Amino acid sequence: MTVPGTERSHAPDLSRVLSAFSSRAEEPPGPIQMLTPEGTLVHHPDDTPGYDPLRLRAFYRDMVMARSIDTEATALQRQGELGLWPPLAGQEAAQVGSAHALRADDYAFPSYREHGVAWCRGVDPVDVVRLYRGVTNGGWDPREKNFHLYTLVVGSHALHATGYAMGLAKRGSGAAAIAYFGDGATSEGDVAEAFTFAAVHDAPVVFFCQNNQWAISEPVERQLRGPLYRRAAGFGFPGVQVDGNDVLAVHAVTEAALEHARTGNGPFFIEASTYRMGAHTTSDDPTRYRRAAELDAWRAKDPIDRVRTHLAESGHATQEFFDDVATEGAELALRIRRQVRTMPDPDRTEVFGHVYADGHPLVDEERAQFAAYQASFADQEVK
């Protein structure tokens, strides 16, 4: 199978993944899927790219950990411990599957909901939660894990990923960048500009769209009359649509797309069709704009349940394994809760600390004024 935009150079891994799911020459007939919602493999294991029971158990564990982080952080926000939290429930397969496809030297640019990717890249979830408690302006060193800081401005980091990827190509590093964003971001000008630059410069970047069906309260059908992945063709590079609740398919497609980018074929676009089971953020009420029946239909496609079912029915995991993972998730949640509640507030003047790399006289002056203002309240404190 030939995917539009890949004719300049061969991409054998990508071709193998796509040809496993379609006999049509022009494009896949729908979202690429390897594992059905019922936990059944679409093809025989020998014909399923990347299928490995050991890896599948690792996927399951990381998805459970991601949901544990998310559930606990949501509860902490509801109890007043966090200012805000963007839930990821339902999107675990899209995040864990793609994150496992990354090499250590690849660089990930998240938006603000990629808690599962952060976990897989080795970022302590306490550092992620720290950001939403408002006690840090970042939370972690992005260079340590090749995982950039969260970006709350919708779509802007697609440009950052493209620029970084262009730098990787100029240095001949052989690595790639990946940018995560939602369906709403594809309507942003920043993303269109990133597509243009990435295409004309053959930047080794994968644009990974988690189409969770809703851009806050705006449904995806109000954003484009057709699948989002087709937007890539208009910019001159390939795109595919994958079942975003199928961790096996997400992993295989992302691995192939990254190899496509690393080997000089330019950018690639992945639309992972998934669903946000919870609110856009904890300040949102999704019951005001979507029907309960829609949520129920997607719950039946739960990404964690389908892997658990497959592992159990295929004999690749025991009840002891599932119990151990559940215990580990509970212990992780408890650690997050304990550390959040004992987290010290930062020095108020830290906000001035990283405005400029080498400092600035005006910032120093503003810091001194702020310190004096804070000190003026000292005499009014109740003793």
C-alpha positions, 0 to 999 in steps of 0.5 A: 500500500502507498500512503499519499506523501510517502512516495519520495522514500520507502517506509517499510514499517509504515507500509507493513502496519497499514497493509495489515488492515486494508487491501485498498490502494488509496487509504485505510477504510477507517480507523486502524484497529488491532484489538476490538472493544471486546478484547479480540485481536483483529488478526492472528498474533503473528500478523499483528505488528508489534504484538507481544504479551510482555509488552501488552502487560506493560501497556496495561500497567501503565494505563492503570497507573495513568488512570490512578494518577488522574482519579486521585488528582481529580479528587484532590481538586474537588477537595480544594487541594488543586486549583484545576485539573484536566482529566485524561480518563478514556485517553490512556491507550492513545497516550501510553501506546504512543509514548512507548513508541518513543526512543529516549532521544526523541522529544515530546511536546505535550499540551496539558492533558498528557499525564500518561505520556509524562508517566511513561517518560519517567516524570514523577506525577507529583511534579505534574500535580505540583503545577496544578497546585500552583506552587511551580511555574513548570514542575520538572526539567524538560531536558532530563526526560526529553519531555517538554513542559505542559503548554496551556496555550492551545496549539502553540507547541506544535510550532515549538515541536516543528522548530525543534525537529528542524534543529534535530535534522540540521544536527543530524541527530537521527531523533524525532519530535512528537507534538500532542494536541486535541481536535480543537487545536487543529482549528488553530492557526498555530497548528496550520503554520506548524504543518506548513513549516514541517512539510516544506522543511521535511522536519522529523516530527509526528503530529499526534492528535487525540481526537476526543470528540469535544473541544470543550463544548464544541463537537468535532463535526463543527470543526471539519466536514470529514476526518481530521487526519485528511488535513495533512494531505493538504499540506503535503504529508501523510496522515492516518486515523487509528482507534485511539482506544486500542493501545496495540494499534496506537503503538504500532502506528506511532512507531511506524510514523516516528521511523518515517520521520526519522528516516528523512521522509518528513512529518506525519499526522496521526488522528487517534479517535478516542473519547474524554470520559470526564470534563474538559477540566474540573471547571467544566460541566460536560452534562450541559452539552453532551448526552449520557448515552454518548458517554455510555457508548464510549465506556463500552470501548474503555481502553483498559478493559479491552486489554484486561479482557484480552490478557485474561482470555488469552492466558497471558496474565493471571489474577495475581498480576491484575491484583498487583497492578491494582495495588500498585496504582492505589499505592501511587495514588496514596503517595500523591495525596500525601506529598500534595498535602505536605507540599510547601508553598514557594517563595513568592518572589520566585515568580521573578526568577526565570523571566530572563536567562541572565537576569534584568535590572527592571525585573530586579527592581520589580522583585524588590518592590514586590518584596517591600510590598509583602513586608508591609503586611508584617506588622499587621499579622495577628500574633 
